C-alpha cells in the first residue's frame, strides 16, 4: 500500500488532496481531501474516508448513497503533498449520479 519512507505532508489546515482513480479503467473519479484521521480510517477499513471542507466533518464515501469505494492502492506523490487512491467503485463517484466528478467540459 503506502510507502512509509515518505510521510504525508498536510497543509496548514491539516489536509492533503486525494485524487481518486478507478483501478480498473484508470478514470479519475474525484478529488477530495483527507486529514490524518480520515487517512487512518481509510487504511483500517479499506474504504475511502475524507474530510469535508464544507461541513467540517469526516465522511465515509457511500455511507448514505451506497456508492462506496474499495481501496486497492494508496500512493503519495514525490513530494508527499498529494495522495493517489486507486479504488474499485460500487457506483458513481459524483453526487450528481455521474461516474466521475469531472464531467463539465471547459471551453476556451
C-alpha positions as CSV (number, residue, x, y, z in Angstrom):
1,X,0.0,0.0,0.0
2,X,1.6,3.3,1.1
3,X,5.4,3.8,1.1
4,X,6.3,4.6,4.7
5,X,9.6,6.2,3.6
6,X,7.7,9.3,2.6
7,X,5.1,10.7,5.1
8,X,2.1,12.7,4.1
9,X,2.7,16.4,4.1
10,X,-0.6,18.1,5.3
11,X,-1.3,21.7,4.5
12,X,-1.8,24.4,7.2
13,X,-5.4,23.2,7.7
14,X,-4.2,19.6,8.2
15,X,-5.4,18.4,4.8
16,X,-3.9,16.6,1.8
17,X,-5.5,16.4,-1.6
18,X,-6.7,12.9,-2.5
19,X,-7.1,12.0,-6.2
20,X,-9.4,9.0,-6.5
21,X,-8.9,6.8,-9.6
22,X,-10.8,3.8,-10.8
23,X,-8.3,0.9,-10.5
24,X,-9.9,-1.0,-13.5
25,X,-10.4,1.8,-16.0
26,X,-7.8,4.4,-14.9
27,X,-10.5,7.1,-15.0
28,X,-10.1,9.9,-12.4
29,X,-13.3,9.8,-10.3
30,X,-12.9,12.7,-7.9
31,X,-10.7,15.0,-5.9
32,X,-11.3,15.2,-2.2
33,X,-9.3,16.0,0.9
34,X,-8.0,13.8,3.7
35,X,-6.7,14.6,7.1
36,X,-4.7,12.2,9.3
37,X,-7.8,10.7,10.8
38,X,-9.6,10.0,7.5
39,X,-6.4,8.5,6.1
40,X,-6.1,6.2,9.1
41,X,-9.8,5.2,8.8
42,X,-9.2,4.5,5.1
43,X,-6.3,2.3,5.9
44,X,-8.2,0.5,8.6
45,X,-11.4,-0.1,6.7
46,X,-10.1,-0.4,3.2
47,X,-12.9,2.0,2.1
48,X,-12.4,5.7,1.4
49,X,-13.0,8.3,4.1
50,X,-12.4,12.0,3.6
51,X,-12.6,15.4,5.4
52,X,-15.5,17.6,4.2
53,X,-14.2,21.1,4.0
54,X,-17.8,22.5,3.6
55,X,-19.3,20.5,6.5
56,X,-16.1,20.4,8.6
57,X,-16.6,16.7,9.4
58,X,-15.3,13.3,8.4
59,X,-17.3,11.4,5.8
60,X,-17.3,7.8,4.6
61,X,-17.8,7.8,0.8
62,X,-21.0,6.0,0.1
63,X,-22.3,5.9,3.7
64,X,-25.7,7.3,2.6
65,X,-25.7,6.6,-1.2
66,X,-24.2,3.1,-1.0
67,X,-21.6,4.1,-3.6
68,X,-18.6,3.1,-1.6
69,X,-15.1,2.8,-2.9
70,X,-12.9,-0.2,-2.0
71,X,-9.3,0.8,-1.8
72,X,-6.8,-1.2,-3.9
73,X,-3.7,1.0,-3.5
74,X,-2.6,4.3,-2.0
75,X,0.5,6.2,-3.0
76,X,1.9,9.6,-2.3
77,X,3.4,11.8,-5.0
78,X,7.2,12.5,-5.0
79,X,6.8,15.5,-2.6
80,X,4.3,13.7,-0.2
81,X,1.8,16.5,-0.6
82,X,-0.9,14.7,-2.6
83,X,-2.2,11.1,-2.4
84,X,-3.5,8.9,-5.2
85,X,-6.2,6.5,-4.1
86,X,-6.9,3.6,-6.5
87,X,-10.3,2.1,-5.9
88,X,-13.0,-0.3,-7.1
89,X,-16.1,1.8,-7.0
90,X,-19.5,0.4,-6.1
91,X,-21.4,3.0,-8.1
92,X,-20.9,6.6,-9.3
93,X,-18.4,8.8,-7.6
94,X,-20.3,12.1,-8.1
95,X,-23.2,13.2,-6.0
96,X,-24.9,14.1,-9.3
97,X,-25.0,10.4,-10.3
98,X,-22.3,10.8,-12.9
99,X,-19.5,8.2,-12.8
100,X,-16.9,10.9,-12.4
101,X,-17.0,14.3,-10.8
102,X,-15.0,15.5,-13.8
103,X,-17.9,15.8,-16.3
104,X,-18.0,19.5,-17.0
105,X,-16.0,20.4,-20.2
106,X,-14.0,23.6,-20.2
107,X,-14.4,25.7,-23.3
108,X,-11.8,28.3,-24.2
